[in-house]
């Protein structure tokens, strides 16, 4: 396993002068390598081995690299080596020795050309969210891995079903044809937990892909192959917590590494989830601590990012994965639950290294005043400065579901969407918000809309044509459904065609019903249009107050205007566009996106019942 290789000091332990060789299971080094030419010249290496701090380690002189210092903690099993790597340093192997004659090499690698200039995901993208364990099983040999605590249990909701990275690689042609431009995988890192490990958020090794998913090398291959299809890779990182089977629970690097002294205390030290305490000017320190330091559950201990060694570890871990796997973005789980001063430092460090990169934080709130607090550029009353480019727009997601399920009135129905978007004045950059109909933690959109195909098509058309970065959950294109159960195992259902023995196959279309085929065709049209539409990727949004069950808006760029009219009525409407003259700019003709029919704009048009009409004006 890659984990063993990392413990073998990023490839090589050298025999000591006395003829002894360090065991491959002894010294663990994090990160396993680094790169020359980084914007930040500092590097901190964590050594973990029994009583490693009792050894006196030295760096053999290497041009351009300076040993700045060594930090010991209250645990002699850990040692932190601080280096400064100047711009003049060349790729090669650093050599460290101790007084006992042990030594190891540490690789400094050359960066990929233009790595620092990498372009992150943006408003022209559609991000496809996948639970790897539930998407496609491309390698049945790793379904159960000897030595890992949980074996495959595909018949159980909360069990491991066998999906893996190879399955996603095999599906790249399908995703390319669908129109996907970015992949977000829920964490594929090692989750060596005794049960319920498939979701990926109880990490037991921050530098190793779970062997049941594949390997570090295969993850990098996914990134490389995806780029050949015009698809970037977004990594889901967890800064707030980790899995209780991590070595840190039995051998903490410092006594303050885990919040509440590493004790869940039968729920007494659980988080309150009261995220508003961060912004609340009246909040007590007790309430703030209970939210930030409290654990999610007993199996997910809460990390203390105020610990400077841990903070550096987490910053370097993110940068290591960006370089190693050539990422185009990061999604941060439970963003606001981490220490906010640390979050400012973490985001700033990454965005300084990669100015065009993108990071989206999960702040699960329908209150835009709270969500906007975290976006870069926001001037907050408490002086807090964030460098987080994007947040998830839960407010819009909630309003879309409500709008389509409610009767129309002055304060229900489409007005909920209109009001949600009107709150964009709170955000420094609303075009960089992540918009979505559902995700892996909530009921699927088709379920929430009562298994109504027309409503689901309207919801997805809206979210794929409004402002922001579009995110779609795997299987939405074929109406995956969890009606009758809110269990996460049913929400994260196996993708048809990804596993042996399934009757339907979404990759080929075999066994899909007529509604599923229609939805898949609709999504394919929308996503491929979105990929090449200047109006949807960069255009200004102008929307109009809903009337008579119709919500309408325009996306406007210099090269193109896209009109979207969403008719929630159960009958066809004859509709005049006179009120939209300010966005039509004298244009008299458009073409429908789905049927490619010409439409005269200076005459009333027909809006089919319960449908979305998308008009393109070049």
C-alpha positions as CSV (number, residue, x, y, z in Angstrom):
1,X,0.0,0.0,0.0
2,X,1.0,3.6,-0.6
3,X,0.9,4.1,3.2
4,X,3.7,1.6,3.6
5,X,5.7,3.3,0.9
6,X,5.3,6.6,2.7
7,X,6.5,5.0,5.8
8,X,9.5,3.9,3.8
9,X,10.4,7.6,3.6
10,X,9.1,8.4,0.3
11,X,10.9,5.5,-1.4
12,X,14.2,5.0,0.4
13,X,15.7,4.3,3.8
14,X,19.5,4.1,3.7
15,X,21.4,1.6,5.7
16,X,23.0,3.1,8.8
17,X,26.7,3.1,9.3
18,X,26.4,0.3,11.8
19,X,24.6,-1.8,9.3
20,X,21.1,-1.3,10.7
21,X,18.3,-0.4,8.4
22,X,15.2,1.5,9.6
23,X,12.1,-0.7,9.4
24,X,9.6,0.1,6.7
25,X,6.9,0.2,9.4
26,X,8.9,2.5,11.7
27,X,9.5,6.0,10.6
28,X,6.5,7.8,9.0
29,X,7.1,11.1,7.1
30,X,4.5,13.6,6.1
31,X,4.4,14.9,3.5
32,X,6.4,12.2,1.7
33,X,8.0,14.7,-0.7
34,X,7.8,18.4,-1.7
35,X,8.6,20.6,-4.7
36,X,11.1,23.3,-5.6
37,X,9.9,26.6,-6.9
38,X,7.0,27.0,-4.5
39,X,5.7,30.5,-3.7
40,X,6.1,29.8,0.0
41,X,9.6,28.7,0.6
42,X,9.0,27.0,4.0
43,X,8.3,23.3,4.6
44,X,7.6,21.5,7.8
45,X,8.1,17.7,7.8
46,X,6.4,15.5,10.4
47,X,8.4,12.5,11.6
48,X,6.5,9.8,13.6
49,X,8.3,6.9,15.2
50,X,8.8,5.5,18.6
51,X,10.9,8.1,20.5
52,X,12.0,9.8,17.3
53,X,12.4,13.1,19.2
54,X,15.2,11.6,21.2
55,X,17.3,11.4,18.1
56,X,19.3,14.4,16.9
57,X,18.5,14.8,13.2
58,X,20.7,17.0,10.8
59,X,20.4,17.9,7.2
60,X,23.4,17.1,5.1
61,X,24.2,20.4,3.3
62,X,22.2,20.9,0.1
63,X,22.4,24.0,-2.1
64,X,19.4,26.3,-1.6
65,X,17.9,24.4,1.4
66,X,18.3,25.5,5.0
67,X,17.4,23.7,8.2
68,X,15.6,26.4,10.1
69,X,14.8,24.4,13.2
70,X,13.5,21.3,14.9
71,X,10.3,21.3,17.0
72,X,9.8,18.7,19.8
73,X,6.4,18.3,21.4
74,X,5.2,16.7,24.6
75,X,5.1,13.4,22.8
76,X,8.6,12.0,22.0
77,X,7.1,9.9,19.2
78,X,6.9,13.0,17.0
79,X,9.4,15.5,15.6
80,X,8.9,18.4,13.2
81,X,11.7,19.6,10.9
82,X,11.4,23.1,9.5
83,X,13.1,23.9,6.2
84,X,13.5,26.9,4.0
85,X,13.8,26.0,0.3
86,X,15.1,29.0,-1.7
87,X,14.1,29.7,-5.3
88,X,17.6,28.6,-6.4
89,X,17.2,25.1,-5.0
90,X,17.2,22.3,-7.6
91,X,15.3,19.0,-7.7
92,X,17.0,16.2,-5.9
93,X,17.1,14.2,-2.7
94,X,17.8,15.8,0.7
95,X,19.7,13.6,3.1
96,X,18.9,13.6,6.8
97,X,21.1,11.8,9.4
98,X,21.0,11.3,13.2
99,X,23.6,10.5,15.8
100,X,22.7,6.8,15.8
101,X,23.8,6.5,12.2
102,X,20.3,6.3,10.7
103,X,19.6,8.3,7.6
104,X,16.9,8.9,5.0
105,X,16.4,10.6,1.7
106,X,13.7,13.2,1.2
107,X,12.7,13.9,-2.4
108,X,12.4,17.5,-3.8
109,X,10.7,17.3,-7.1
110,X,10.3,19.7,-10.0
111,X,6.9,21.3,-10.4
112,X,4.8,20.9,-13.4
113,X,5.1,23.8,-15.8
114,X,2.6,26.6,-15.0
115,X,1.4,24.7,-11.9
116,X,1.1,28.0,-10.0
117,X,-1.1,29.4,-12.8
118,X,-3.6,26.6,-12.8
119,X,-7.2,27.6,-13.5
120,X,-9.7,26.6,-11.0
121,X,-13.3,25.7,-11.7
122,X,-15.5,28.7,-12.5
123,X,-19.0,29.8,-13.6
124,X,-18.5,28.1,-16.9
125,X,-18.3,24.7,-15.3
126,X,-20.7,22.0,-14.4
127,X,-19.4,19.9,-11.4
128,X,-20.6,16.3,-11.3
129,X,-20.7,15.1,-7.7
130,X,-19.9,11.3,-7.2
131,X,-19.9,9.0,-4.2
132,X,-17.2,6.8,-5.5
133,X,-18.3,3.7,-3.6
134,X,-21.8,3.9,-5.2
135,X,-20.9,5.0,-8.8
136,X,-19.1,2.2,-10.6
137,X,-17.0,-0.8,-9.7
138,X,-14.1,-0.9,-12.1
139,X,-11.9,-3.3,-10.1
140,X,-13.7,-6.1,-8.1
141,X,-10.3,-7.3,-6.7
142,X,-10.2,-4.4,-4.3
143,X,-13.8,-4.6,-3.0
144,X,-12.4,-6.2,0.2
145,X,-8.8,-5.6,1.2
146,X,-7.0,-7.8,3.6
147,X,-6.0,-6.0,6.8
148,X,-8.7,-3.3,6.5
149,X,-11.4,-3.3,9.1
150,X,-14.5,-3.3,6.9
151,X,-15.2,-5.7,4.0
152,X,-17.5,-5.2,1.1
153,X,-21.2,-5.5,2.1
154,X,-23.1,-4.5,-1.1
155,X,-26.5,-5.6,0.2
156,X,-26.3,-3.2,3.2
157,X,-27.4,0.4,2.9
158,X,-24.4,1.6,5.0
159,X,-22.0,-1.0,3.8
160,X,-19.3,-0.7,1.2
161,X,-20.6,-1.5,-2.3
162,X,-17.3,-1.7,-4.2
163,X,-17.3,1.4,-6.4
164,X,-13.9,2.8,-7.0
165,X,-11.6,5.1,-9.0
166,X,-11.2,2.7,-11.8
167,X,-14.9,2.7,-12.3
168,X,-14.9,6.5,-12.7
169,X,-12.0,6.3,-15.1
170,X,-14.0,3.8,-17.2
171,X,-17.0,6.2,-17.1
172,X,-15.0,9.3,-18.4
173,X,-16.3,8.9,-22.0
174,X,-19.9,8.9,-20.7
175,X,-19.3,12.0,-18.5
176,X,-17.6,13.8,-21.4
177,X,-20.6,13.1,-23.7
178,X,-23.0,14.2,-20.9
179,X,-21.2,17.6,-20.8
180,X,-19.5,17.4,-17.4
181,X,-16.5,19.7,-17.0
182,X,-15.4,19.0,-13.4
183,X,-15.6,15.9,-11.1
184,X,-16.1,16.2,-7.3
185,X,-15.6,12.9,-5.5
186,X,-16.6,12.6,-1.9
187,X,-13.3,11.9,0.0
188,X,-11.5,8.9,-1.5
189,X,-8.9,9.0,1.3
190,X,-8.3,6.1,3.6
191,X,-11.3,5.5,6.0
192,X,-10.1,2.4,7.9
193,X,-13.2,2.3,10.1
194,X,-14.9,-0.9,11.3
195,X,-18.2,0.2,9.8
196,X,-20.0,2.8,7.7
197,X,-16.7,3.8,6.1
198,X,-17.9,4.2,2.5
199,X,-18.8,7.9,2.7
200,X,-15.2,8.9,3.2
201,X,-15.5,11.6,5.8
202,X,-13.8,9.7,8.7
203,X,-10.3,9.9,7.4
204,X,-7.6,7.7,8.9
205,X,-4.7,8.8,6.6
206,X,-4.7,12.2,5.0
207,X,-2.0,11.3,2.5
208,X,-3.3,7.9,1.2
209,X,-6.1,7.0,-1.1
210,X,-8.2,4.2,0.4
211,X,-7.0,0.9,-1.1
212,X,-10.6,-0.1,-1.7
213,X,-10.9,2.9,-4.0
214,X,-7.5,2.4,-5.7
215,X,-4.2,4.1,-5.0
216,X,-2.5,7.4,-5.0
217,X,-1.2,6.6,-8.4
218,X,-4.6,5.7,-9.8
219,X,-6.1,8.9,-8.4
220,X,-3.5,10.8,-10.3
221,X,-4.2,8.8,-13.4
222,X,-7.9,9.7,-13.0
223,X,-6.9,13.4,-13.0
224,X,-4.7,13.0,-16.0
225,X,-7.3,11.0,-18.0
226,X,-10.1,13.3,-17.1
227,X,-8.2,16.3,-18.4
228,X,-7.9,14.6,-21.8
229,X,-11.7,14.7,-21.8
230,X,-11.8,18.4,-20.7
231,X,-12.7,17.5,-17.2
232,X,-11.0,18.8,-14.1
233,X,-10.8,17.1,-10.6
234,X,-12.0,18.7,-7.4
235,X,-10.9,17.1,-4.1
236,X,-13.2,17.0,-1.1
237,X,-11.1,17.9,2.0
238,X,-12.0,17.6,5.6
239,X,-10.3,20.1,7.9
240,X,-12.6,19.9,10.9
241,X,-12.4,16.2,12.0
242,X,-10.9,12.8,11.2
243,X,-11.7,9.1,11.8
244,X,-11.5,7.7,15.3
245,X,-9.3,4.8,14.1
246,X,-6.5,7.2,13.1
247,X,-3.3,6.7,14.9
248,X,-3.7,10.2,16.4
249,X,-6.3,8.8,18.7
250,X,-3.9,6.5,20.4
251,X,-0.7,8.6,19.8
252,X,-1.5,12.3,19.6
253,X,1.3,14.5,18.2
254,X,0.6,17.0,20.9
255,X,-1.7,17.0,23.9
256,X,-3.9,19.7,22.4
257,X,-4.2,18.1,18.9
258,X,-7.8,17.1,19.4
259,X,-10.6,19.3,20.9
260,X,-12.1,18.5,24.3
261,X,-9.0,16.6,25.3
262,X,-9.8,13.9,22.8
263,X,-13.0,12.9,24.6
264,X,-16.6,12.8,23.2
265,X,-17.9,12.2,26.7
266,X,-21.1,10.4,25.6
267,X,-22.2,13.4,23.6
268,X,-21.5,16.1,26.1
269,X,-18.8,17.4,23.8
270,X,-20.8,17.1,20.6
271,X,-21.1,20.2,18.4
272,X,-24.2,22.3,18.8
273,X,-24.3,23.0,15.0
274,X,-25.2,26.6,16.0
275,X,-23.2,28.1,13.2
276,X,-24.7,31.6,13.8
277,X,-22.6,31.9,16.9
278,X,-19.6,32.9,14.7
279,X,-21.4,36.0,13.5
280,X,-23.6,36.7,16.5
281,X,-22.3,39.8,18.3
282,X,-24.1,38.6,21.5
283,X,-22.9,35.0,21.5
284,X,-21.3,33.6,24.6
285,X,-17.8,32.1,24.5
286,X,-19.3,28.9,25.8
287,X,-21.6,28.6,22.8
288,X,-18.9,29.5,20.3
289,X,-16.7,26.8,21.7
290,X,-19.5,24.2,21.7
291,X,-20.0,24.8,18.0
292,X,-16.4,25.0,16.8
293,X,-14.8,22.5,19.1
294,X,-17.6,20.0,19.5
295,X,-17.5,16.7,17.7
296,X,-19.9,15.6,15.0
297,X,-20.2,12.0,16.4
298,X,-18.0,9.8,18.5
299,X,-16.3,8.3,15.4
300,X,-15.3,11.7,14.1
301,X,-13.0,13.5,16.7
302,X,-12.7,17.2,16.2
303,X,-9.3,18.7,15.3
304,X,-7.9,21.7,17.1
305,X,-6.7,23.9,14.3
306,X,-5.4,26.5,16.8
307,X,-2.5,24.1,17.3
308,X,0.1,25.7,15.0
309,X,1.7,22.4,14.0
310,X,-1.6,20.9,13.1
311,X,-2.5,24.1,11.1
312,X,0.7,23.8,9.1
313,X,0.0,20.1,8.6
314,X,-3.4,20.7,7.1
315,X,-2.2,23.6,4.9
316,X,0.6,21.5,3.5
317,X,-1.7,18.5,3.0
318,X,-4.0,20.6,0.7
319,X,-1.1,22.0,-1.3
320,X,0.5,18.5,-1.6
321,X,-2.7,17.1,-3.2
322,X,-3.0,20.1,-5.5
323,X,0.5,19.5,-6.8
324,X,0.5,15.7,-6.7
325,X,-2.9,15.1,-8.4
326,X,-3.0,18.3,-10.5
327,X,-6.3,19.4,-9.0
328,X,-8.5,22.2,-10.4
329,X,-10.3,22.8,-7.1
330,X,-11.1,21.9,-3.5
331,X,-14.5,21.5,-1.8
332,X,-14.2,21.9,2.0
333,X,-16.5,19.8,4.2
334,X,-18.2,21.5,7.2
335,X,-16.3,24.7,6.5
336,X,-17.4,26.9,9.4
337,X,-16.9,24.3,12.0
338,X,-13.1,24.8,12.0
339,X,-11.4,27.6,13.7
340,X,-12.1,30.8,11.7
341,X,-8.6,32.3,12.1
342,X,-7.1,29.0,10.8
343,X,-9.5,29.1,7.9
344,X,-8.4,32.5,6.9
345,X,-4.7,31.3,7.0
346,X,-5.5,28.1,5.2
347,X,-7.4,29.8,2.3
348,X,-4.9,32.6,2.0
349,X,-1.9,30.1,1.8
350,X,-3.6,28.2,-1.0
351,X,-4.8,31.2,-3.0
352,X,-1.4,32.8,-2.6
353,X,0.2,29.7,-4.1
354,X,-2.4,29.4,-6.8
355,X,-4.1,32.8,-7.5
356,X,-6.5,31.4,-10.2
357,X,-7.5,28.4,-8.2
358,X,-11.0,27.9,-6.7
359,X,-12.2,26.5,-3.3
360,X,-15.8,26.1,-2.3
361,X,-16.8,25.9,1.4
362,X,-19.8,24.0,2.7
363,X,-21.7,26.3,4.9
364,X,-25.1,24.6,5.3
365,X,-27.4,27.6,5.9
366,X,-30.3,29.1,4.0
367,X,-29.4,32.5,5.6
368,X,-27.2,34.4,3.0
369,X,-26.1,36.8,5.7
370,X,-24.2,33.9,7.3
371,X,-23.0,32.2,4.1
372,X,-21.7,35.5,2.6
373,X,-19.6,36.1,5.7
374,X,-17.1,33.5,4.4
375,X,-16.6,34.7,0.8
376,X,-13.4,36.5,-0.1
377,X,-13.9,40.3,-0.4
378,X,-16.7,40.5,2.2
379,X,-16.3,43.5,4.5
380,X,-17.5,42.0,7.8
381,X,-18.5,44.1,10.9
382,X,-16.1,42.1,13.1
383,X,-13.2,42.7,10.8
384,X,-12.8,39.1,9.7
385,X,-11.1,38.7,6.3
386,X,-11.6,35.5,4.3
387,X,-9.8,34.3,1.2
388,X,-12.4,31.6,0.4
389,X,-13.5,32.2,-3.2
390,X,-16.8,30.3,-3.2
391,X,-19.5,29.1,-0.9
392,X,-22.4,26.7,-1.5
393,X,-25.8,28.4,-2.2
394,X,-28.1,26.4,0.1
395,X,-30.6,29.3,0.1
396,X,-31.2,29.0,-3.6
397,X,-31.4,25.2,-3.5
398,X,-34.1,25.5,-0.8
399,X,-36.0,28.2,-2.6
400,X,-36.1,26.2,-5.9
401,X,-37.7,23.2,-4.2
402,X,-40.2,25.4,-2.4
403,X,-41.1,27.3,-5.5
404,X,-41.9,24.2,-7.5
405,X,-43.9,22.6,-4.7
406,X,-46.0,25.6,-3.6
407,X,-49.0,27.2,-5.2
408,X,-48.4,30.6,-6.7
409,X,-49.2,33.7,-4.6
410,X,-47.7,37.0,-3.7
411,X,-45.4,35.3,-1.2
412,X,-45.2,31.7,-2.4
413,X,-44.0,29.9,-5.5
414,X,-41.5,31.5,-7.9
415,X,-41.2,34.6,-5.7
416,X,-39.0,32.5,-3.4
417,X,-36.4,32.1,-6.1
418,X,-36.7,35.7,-7.1
419,X,-36.1,36.8,-3.4
420,X,-33.2,34.4,-3.0
421,X,-31.4,35.8,-6.0
422,X,-32.2,39.4,-4.9
423,X,-30.1,38.7,-1.8
424,X,-27.0,38.5,-4.0
425,X,-26.2,42.1,-2.8
426,X,-24.8,40.4,0.3
427,X,-22.1,38.5,-1.6
428,X,-18.9,40.0,-3.0
429,X,-19.1,37.7,-6.0
430,X,-22.4,35.9,-6.5
431,X,-21.2,34.6,-9.9
432,X,-18.8,32.4,-7.9
433,X,-21.4,30.7,-5.7
434,X,-22.0,26.9,-6.2
435,X,-25.6,26.3,-7.2
436,X,-27.2,22.8,-7.0
437,X,-30.5,21.0,-6.7
438,X,-29.3,18.4,-4.2
439,X,-26.2,16.6,-3.0
440,X,-25.1,13.5,-1.1
441,X,-26.5,14.7,2.2
442,X,-30.1,15.5,1.2
443,X,-33.0,13.8,-0.5
444,X,-32.6,13.8,-4.3
445,X,-34.3,16.5,-6.3
446,X,-36.6,14.1,-8.1
447,X,-37.8,12.8,-4.7
448,X,-38.3,16.2,-3.3
449,X,-40.4,17.2,-6.3
450,X,-42.7,14.3,-5.9
451,X,-41.3,12.2,-8.7
452,X,-42.5,14.8,-11.1
453,X,-40.5,14.8,-14.4
454,X,-41.7,18.2,-15.5
455,X,-40.8,19.9,-12.2
456,X,-37.4,18.2,-12.2
457,X,-36.6,19.4,-15.7
458,X,-37.6,23.0,-14.7
459,X,-35.5,22.8,-11.6
460,X,-32.4,21.6,-13.4
461,X,-32.9,24.1,-16.3
462,X,-33.0,26.9,-13.8
463,X,-29.9,25.8,-11.9
464,X,-28.0,25.1,-15.1
465,X,-28.8,28.5,-16.6
466,X,-28.8,31.0,-13.7
467,X,-25.7,32.7,-12.3
468,X,-23.0,30.7,-10.4
469,X,-21.1,27.5,-10.7
470,X,-23.4,24.5,-11.5
471,X,-23.1,21.3,-9.5
472,X,-25.1,18.2,-10.3
473,X,-25.3,15.0,-8.2
474,X,-24.6,11.7,-10.0
475,X,-27.8,10.1,-11.3
476,X,-29.9,13.2,-11.4
477,X,-29.7,12.8,-15.2
478,X,-31.6,9.5,-14.9
479,X,-34.0,10.5,-12.1
480,X,-32.4,8.5,-9.3
481,X,-34.9,8.5,-6.4
482,X,-35.0,7.8,-2.7
483,X,-38.8,8.1,-2.2
484,X,-39.8,6.3,1.0
485,X,-36.5,6.7,2.8
486,X,-34.2,9.5,4.0
487,X,-31.4,7.1,4.8
488,X,-28.2,8.3,3.3
489,X,-27.6,4.8,2.0
490,X,-30.7,5.1,-0.2
491,X,-29.9,8.7,-1.2
492,X,-26.4,7.5,-2.3
493,X,-27.9,4.7,-4.4
494,X,-25.8,2.6,-6.8
495,X,-25.6,4.1,-10.3
496,X,-27.3,1.9,-12.9
497,X,-24.7,0.1,-15.0
498,X,-21.9,0.6,-12.6
499,X,-22.3,-2.8,-10.9
500,X,-22.7,-6.4,-11.9
501,X,-26.3,-7.8,-12.0
502,X,-28.1,-4.5,-12.6
503,X,-30.9,-4.5,-15.1
504,X,-30.6,-0.9,-16.2
505,X,-27.5,0.7,-17.6
506,X,-27.3,4.5,-17.7
507,X,-24.0,4.4,-19.6
508,X,-25.6,2.6,-22.5
509,X,-29.3,3.5,-22.0
510,X,-30.3,-0.1,-21.7
511,X,-33.2,-0.7,-19.4
512,X,-34.0,3.0,-18.8
513,X,-37.6,4.0,-18.9
514,X,-39.0,6.8,-21.1
515,X,-38.8,9.5,-18.4
516,X,-35.2,8.6,-17.6
517,X,-34.2,8.8,-21.2
518,X,-36.0,12.1,-21.6
519,X,-34.3,13.5,-18.6
520,X,-30.9,12.3,-19.7
521,X,-31.3,13.9,-23.1
522,X,-32.4,17.2,-21.5
523,X,-29.4,17.3,-19.2
524,X,-27.0,16.4,-22.1
525,X,-28.4,19.3,-24.1
526,X,-28.2,21.7,-21.2
527,X,-24.6,20.7,-20.1
528,X,-23.2,20.8,-23.6
529,X,-24.8,24.1,-24.4
530,X,-23.5,25.5,-21.1
531,X,-19.9,24.4,-22.0
532,X,-19.9,26.7,-25.0
533,X,-22.2,29.5,-24.0
534,X,-20.6,32.8,-23.2
535,X,-23.8,34.1,-21.8
536,X,-24.2,31.2,-19.3
537,X,-20.5,31.2,-18.3
538,X,-19.8,34.9,-17.9
539,X,-23.0,36.7,-18.7
540,X,-24.9,39.2,-16.5
541,X,-28.1,38.0,-14.9
542,X,-31.2,40.1,-15.2
543,X,-34.4,38.6,-13.9
544,X,-38.0,39.8,-13.8
545,X,-40.5,39.6,-11.0
546,X,-42.7,36.4,-11.4
547,X,-46.2,36.9,-12.7
548,X,-49.0,34.5,-13.5
549,X,-46.9,31.5,-12.6
550,X,-44.0,32.4,-14.9
551,X,-40.5,33.3,-13.8
552,X,-38.2,34.7,-16.5
553,X,-34.7,36.0,-16.8
554,X,-31.9,36.7,-19.2
555,X,-28.2,35.9,-19.2
556,X,-26.4,38.6,-21.3
557,X,-22.9,38.7,-22.7
558,X,-21.5,40.7,-25.7
559,X,-21.7,37.7,-27.9
560,X,-25.0,36.1,-26.8
561,X,-28.2,36.5,-24.9
562,X,-30.1,33.6,-23.4
563,X,-33.7,34.0,-22.3
564,X,-35.2,31.5,-19.9
565,X,-39.0,31.3,-19.2
566,X,-40.3,28.8,-16.6
567,X,-44.0,28.2,-16.8
568,X,-45.4,26.4,-13.8
569,X,-49.0,26.6,-15.0
570,X,-50.8,23.4,-16.1
571,X,-51.8,25.0,-19.3
572,X,-50.0,26.6,-22.2
573,X,-49.6,30.4,-22.0
574,X,-49.5,33.0,-24.8
575,X,-46.8,35.3,-23.6
576,X,-45.7,38.8,-24.7
577,X,-42.1,39.7,-24.2
578,X,-42.6,43.5,-24.2
579,X,-41.6,43.7,-20.6
580,X,-38.2,42.3,-21.5
581,X,-37.3,45.0,-24.1
582,X,-34.4,46.2,-21.9
583,X,-32.6,42.8,-22.4
584,X,-33.7,42.2,-26.0
585,X,-31.9,45.3,-27.2
586,X,-34.0,45.4,-30.4
587,X,-33.4,41.7,-31.3
588,X,-36.4,40.2,-33.0
589,X,-35.6,36.5,-33.4
590,X,-34.2,33.7,-31.3
591,X,-33.9,29.9,-31.5
592,X,-35.2,27.4,-29.0
593,X,-32.5,25.4,-27.3
594,X,-34.2,22.1,-27.2
595,X,-36.1,22.0,-30.5
596,X,-34.0,24.4,-32.6
597,X,-37.1,26.3,-33.8
598,X,-37.0,29.9,-34.8
599,X,-39.1,32.2,-32.6
600,X,-40.2,35.8,-33.3
601,X,-39.6,37.9,-30.2
602,X,-41.8,40.9,-31.3
603,X,-45.0,38.7,-31.1
604,X,-46.5,36.7,-28.3
605,X,-44.8,33.3,-27.9
606,X,-46.2,30.1,-26.7
607,X,-45.1,28.8,-23.3
608,X,-45.9,25.1,-23.0
609,X,-47.5,24.0,-19.7
610,X,-45.1,22.9,-16.9
611,X,-42.0,23.5,-18.8
612,X,-38.9,25.6,-19.3
613,X,-38.3,27.5,-22.6
614,X,-34.8,28.5,-23.3
615,X,-34.3,30.9,-26.2
616,X,-30.8,31.7,-27.6
617,X,-30.1,35.0,-29.3
618,X,-26.7,35.2,-31.0
